[in-house]
Amino acid sequence: MAEPSKMENDMKAKAKKAMKNASDPVQKLKYSFLARGGAGMKNLSRWIRRVDDNGNQKLSLEEFEEGLRDQGMKDLNKEEMREVFNRFDKDGSGQVNVTEFLLMMQPKMSDRRMRLVKAAFDKLNTDRGDKIITTGDLETVYDYSKHPKYVNGDWNGKRCLREFLDSFDDKNQPDGKVTFEEFRAYYAAISCGIDKDAYFDLMMRQAWGIEAV
């Protein structure tokens, strides 16, 4: 079950090219996250909630700018950041709704693709009650016996599992856990680089060994 690294690299290249040609700050910000790959979109949901200091699901301009700076966002200047904020502050309250912002930033997926992503997550999430993928979940579904690092003795099984999980985790603040929201965001980014549903379907079934849905 290998990750579609070539597709992700193609998507990143397309996003970088589109970002250079984008004049709209909102589109520029979206392409900037896409240019970081699937992990960039996945980490978006994590950092945006992390800077929500009071947990009210809303961001002030200060929190918004702080979050972008923490992510090393250099593609937008201060004026563009404020324009993005004002576009999402629809009622002029001086706050941006976190959920609305995340939904607008994430590329859209068709219902068919969403079902495939959900099926893959459910297969990995063996402890269905917690809705979180951990190394414990992976032990029963991920075969690391053919991993080159395991074969040559450099890594043990737990290291292989953790390295696999880290491809979905936040590299700045890894916690060894992946929620469905993060998993979906990762594949939403991958999805936007794949034009045909049939190709996305094949990729997901081959990667995760799931049945067609």
Buried (B, 14 or more C-beta within 10 A) or exposed (E): BEBBEEBBEBBBEBBBEBBEEBEEBBBBBBBBBBBBBBBBBBBBBBBBBBBBEEEEEBBBBEBBBBBBEEBEBEBBEEEBBBBBBBBBBEEEEEBBBBEEBBEBBBBEBEEEBBBBBBBBBBBBBBEEEEEBBBBEBBEEBBEBEEBEEBEEEEBEBEBBBBEBBBBBBBEEEEEBBBBBBBBBBBBBBBBBBBEEBEEBBEBBBEBBEBEEB
